[in-house]
Amino acid sequence: MNKSDLKRNDWMLNGRFARKGYDWWWHNFTAVNEKTGEERAFFIEYFTCNPALGGDQPVCGQLPVNREAGRRPSYLMLKCGWWGDNPTQLHKFIALKDVDIGHDDNGYFVKAGDCSACETRLIGKVEISPEDAAAHPEWMCNSGSMQWDINVDKKVAFNVGYGAGSLFRKLKAFEMYWHAEGMKSLYSGSITANGEKYIITNERSFGYADKNWGADFTSPWVWLSSCDLVSKQTGKRLEDSVFDIGGGRPKAFGIALNRKLLSDFWYEGKSYEFNFSKFWTFCRTKFDCKETEDKIIWYVRQETTKAIMETQVECDKSKMLLVNYESPDGAKRHNRLWNGGTGCGTVKLWKKRLFAKPKLLDEIEAKHIGCEWGEYC
């Protein structure tokens, strides 16, 4: 489950997903202001939608004339921004006819004018004026600017198993797929955001990279991940550790399953996986996510025949975004999808023992947690 699988990181919009499908590559990490030393958490995403429906211009599904005509969206959306004070999301839309997407011996690549992405490097630029943001609500974004040139070094993967394997990909069995090729990644380079330069260094980047694809999104939508982990038992930083939790309510062959999560805790070189699709592990999950006046709070408890993991996370809403996506059919169902990169919390990990109580392996303090929660409304 922790082996690299670049085939799962390829572009997946073929067959029926070409006319009703999305595929994105997501990255988040922390950078430091060159002048002030202030930390800021950033995200970058290369999002593609409905390539078979494209034309000479990107098609935005929330534009009233397109909604009235029943035209579904089609574009590459370059999505970027930051969390913390004044959280911001910026969107740049490009017609897919102007985009070169494919793969070679080194993995996937996306190239479009002055932006590109591959397994090891990200380049891009987005600039949205206040006037354009106000005049184009169909862009679903704020105003601002961001430019980047970043190297990526993916260290630990989370391969979620046969559910995203070649057979189920070919059958288009699931409505939403997930693969985290770099659930622990090192980032280096620079970003200029609203005129301020930020430096990204491997040891302080706390980076994460994954991808999702399919015909629609899940509701509820849960995601938690961090590699900024310190043992409360020893006080030492866990240099070879990362956890990743994701899911909601998957659909297989059009049938909605019960609320389920997939997760993996790579703890100092050893994997503790909690995966409902591996029925022989008797994985059981309880989770509760709630919104208070000023916070989003997550509680997840998972158990298999070998281990137990209990995760508690919170994030200030003032530092998060209500992140915007439209579905491939043109509807915008997620209107309160909270998304952040400054969460904090604790993770407890137990190892089960035969004829004895589970042994607490560690209690871990986690920071720089990437986090998401939302339901259709």
N, C-alpha and C positions, 0 to 999 in steps of 0.2 A: 504493500500500500504506500510505501515511501520511495518507490522507484520512479525515476523520471520517465515520462511517456510523452514524447513530443508529438506523436500522432494525435493525442487528445487535445493538443494545443493548436492543431491546424484549424483552418477556417471550415465551418461545418454547414454553410448555407447552400446545400444542393438538394435535389429532389423537391419534395413539397415545402421544405424550409426555405427554398429560394423565393417562393411567392408569399410565404407566411412564416417568417422566422427572423430571429436576431442572433447575433454572435458578438461577444465583446471580450477584449483583453483589458483587465483591470490592474492598476498598480497603486499602492499607497506607501508612504514613507515620511520620515521627518527630516527637516533641513534647518539650518541655523542662519539667522540674519548676519550678513557679512560685517555690518557696522555695529549692531547692538548686541549680538549674541543671543537674541531671542529665538527660541524654538518655534517652529510652525509645522503642522502636519499637512501634507499635500496629497492629492490624488490625481491620477491621469487615467483616462479610459479611451480606448479606440472601439467604438460601437458601430456595428453594421446592421442594416435592416433591409429585408426584402429586395435583394439584388435584381430579381427578374422583373420587378415593376418600375425600375428606374428609367429616367429620361435624361434630357440635357441639363436639367437642374435638379437639385435635391428636392424631394417631396416631403414636406412637413405635414404630418397627419392632423395636427391641431389647427392648421389654417382653416378658417371657416369655409372657404370655397372648396377645399379638398374634402372636408367633412360632409358638406352638402352633396358633393359628387360621389362620395363613397370611395375616394382615392386613398389607398393605404400608403403609409410612409415608405420612403426608400432613400437611403443615404449612408454615408459614413459620418457619424457624429464624433467629433473630437471633443471629449468632455474632460474638463480639468477644473481645479480649484483648490480650496484650502478650508480647514476647520480651525476653530479657536475663536479669537476676537474677529468680528465681522466675517463670519463664514460665507463663502462665495462659491457658486458654480457657474462655469462658463461653457457655452456650447458653440461649436463651429460646424456647419453642415457642408458636406461636399458630395456632389453627384457621384455615384458609384462608377459611372463610365470614366471618370477621371482618376480612379483609384486602381492601383495594381496590388492584388492580394494573392498570395500563394504560399508555397513552401519550397525549401531546398534542403540540402543535406544538414543545414544548421537549424532547421525548424521553420516556423511561419515568418512571413513578412507582410507588412502593409506599407505602401508608399503612395503619397498624394501630395504633390507640390512640395511645400516646405515642411511637411510632417511625415514621419515614418516611425515604424516600430518593428522590432524583431525580438528574438529571445534575449539579446544582450545589449540593446541600445534603444533609447526613446528620444525622438526629436520632434519638436512641435512649437506652434505659436498660435495663440488665440487672443483676439482683441475685440471687445464689444463696447461700443460707446453707450452712455446713458440714453441718448436719443434712440439708438437702434434697439436697445433692450426694451424701451417703452413702446416703440412702434411695432415690435415683433413679438407679441406674447406667445406665438407659436414656437418660438425658440426655447421657451421654458427656462430662461436663465437670467442671471444678474448681469451687471456691467462690470468691466474691469479688463485687465490684461495679464497674460502669463506666457512666458517663453521658457523652453527648457532644452537641455542637451545632457542626457543622463545615461550612464552605464549600469547594467543590471547583471548581477551574479547570483543565480538561483542555487540555494544550498540544500533545501529540504523540500520534497514534493509530498503532496497528499493525493494519492491516487484512490478515488472513492470506490473502486472495485468494478465488478462486471456490469453494474448498472449503466456505466458509461463506456463499456467495452465495445469492440467493433460490431458485434451482432446487434446489440440494442441501439447503437448509433445508426446502423444501416436500416433497421426497422423503424427508426424515428419513434421509438416506443414511449419515451417520456416527453412531457411537455416542457421540462426544464432540466438541463444537464449542468454538471459542475465538475471542474478539474482545477486543482491548485498546484500548478507546476512549480511554483516558488512560494510555498506558504512561509518559508523563511528565506528572505532574499537580502542581499547587500546591494545598496545603491550608492553611486558616487557621481558627482557632476555639479551642475548649477541650475538655478531657476531664478528668473526675474519676474516678480509678481507686483503689479501696480508700481513699477519703477524701483522696487527694492530687490537687491540681489541676495539670494540665499545659497549657501554652500551645503552640499550633501556629501557626507563622509560615511564610509562603510560601517564603522563601528558605532555611529550614532543615528543610522538611518532607520533601524527597526522596520525593515521593509517586508512587503507582502505582495504577491502576484498570483492572480487566478484568472479563470475565464468561466463564463456562463453562456449557454446557447439553448435554443429551443423555439417553440411556437408561442409561448406566453410565460409570464412570471408566476411565482408562487404567492399564495396568501394563506396564512401569515408568512412573513419573510423574516428569517432570523440569521444573523451572522455575527460571530465574535472571533477575533484572532489577535494574538500578540506574541512577539519574541523578545519583549523587554520584560524579563522575568528574573526575580530575585527570591531565593529560598528564605523563608522566614525561620527555618530551623538552623541554618548555618550562616545566614547573612551574605552568602556568596551569590554573585550573578551567575545565572545558568546560561552558559555560552553556547551550548549545543541543545537548545530546547525551544519549542514553539507549540502553541495549541491553535486549533482551527475548528470551529463549530459552524455548521450551516444547515439550512433546510427550511421546512415549514409544513406544507401539505402537498406532497408530490402527487402527480397524476401519471398513471401508466396505462397506455392504450385507451386514454380518455376517461379512465375511472379514477376518481379522487381517493387517495388512501388516507388513513388517519394521520394526525399531526406527528411528524417524524423529523429527527435531526441526525445528521452524520457528523462525526467528529474524530479527531486524532490528537493525542498529546504525544509529541516527540520529546521525551524527557531524557535529557543527557544521553542521547544516542540510542534510545530504545523507544519503540512505538507502543502506545496504548490506544487501540482503536475501538471506537464505539459506532458500529455500523449496522443498522437495522436490516440491510440486505443480506448480511451474513448471519442467517437465522440460527446456525449451529452455535453461535456465541451467546444466544439468548439475550440479546441486547434489549435493555429497557430504558426508556427515557421519560423524564418529567421535566417540563419547562414552563416558566411563567414569565411573561414580559408585560410591563405595565408603564404607563405614562402618568407621572405626577405633575404638579404645577411647574416644577423646574427641572425635572430629571426624567430620563428613561432608565428603567431598571430591569435587568435580566437575571433570572435564576434558572440554572440547568443542572440536572442530576442525571447521570448516565451510569449504567451498570452492565457488565458482562459476567461471564463465568470466571474471568481472570482479574478484573479491576473495577474500581468505582472512581468516577470523577465528578466533583461538585464545583460548579462555577458560579460566582456572583459578581456582577459587573454593574456599574452605573456610569452615566455620562450626562453632563450638564446640557440641557436643551439649547442654552444660549450659545454653545460652541458647536452645535450640530446644524445640519442642513435638512430641510424637507426636500430630498433629492427627487429629481423629475425624470421620468421615462414615459414614453408612450409604447403601447403594445404593437406588435406587427399588424394587428387588425385595425389600428388607428385609434383605439380607445385608450383613455388615460384613467386607469382604475386605481392605481396607487397614488393617492393624494395626500397621505400622511405617512410617507416612508422616511422615517428618521434615520440619518446616516451620519456617522462621526468617526473620528480618528484619535480622540483624546480620552477615551474611556479608561477607567481604572477599576481594579477589583482584586479578588483572590480566587485561587484554584487549589482545591485539595485533591490529592491523588492517593488512593489506597490500592494495595495489591492484595488480592484474595489468597487465603491459605486453606489447605485442606484440614478440616477438624480444628480450626482456630479462627478467631476473629480476624477480619481484614487488618492488615498492617498499614498504618499511615506512612507512605513513602515521603511525602513532603506537603507542606502548605506554602503556596507561592504567592508573592505579591506581583501583580501584573499592571503595567502602565502602557501608554501609547496603544491602547486596544482599539483596533478597527471594529466598528459595531454598527448594527442595522436592525431596525424593527419597524414593521408596518403591516397593516391589513387593509384590504380593499374597503373604501368608504365613498 
